[in-house]
Amino acid sequence: MAPELERARYISLVTFRRDGRAVATPVWCVAFGGKLYCYTHRDMGKAKRIRATGRVEAAPSDGRGRPLGAYSTGTGRIVSEPDLEQRVYAELAAKYGWQFRLLNVAAWLGRRLPRRVAIELAV
């Protein structure tokens, strides 16, 4: 994994539709174990596209998703191991602090917290 992806506050995550069209989304991420991890609602497009194709690209970006470096190609998967999923959330909370906690409160109030999934990116 590129060091700039490990240090990035945001990444531009590109997932691919079944017809091959690319869809870029800015996401928060954490790196550990040689992989990147992020999270989303299980019914969001990026989760559906990862389930369908597993193909991803990632580049460091600004908060709006404008790439700040080269894209790396790889694969993505939805994390199914509860222990790994909990570690992803703990690492994200440590990295993003109050912002992550605030989004968790909003997700809890909207009853979306149980419907989130962690995504593992091997790029």
Buried (B, 14 or more C-beta within 10 A) or exposed (E): BBEBBBEBEBBBBBBBEEEEEEEBBBBBBBBEEEBBBBBBBBEBEBBBBBBEBBBBBBBBBEEEBEBEBEBBEBEBBBBEEEEBBEBBBEBBBEBBEEEBEEBBEEBEEEEBBEEBBBBBBBB
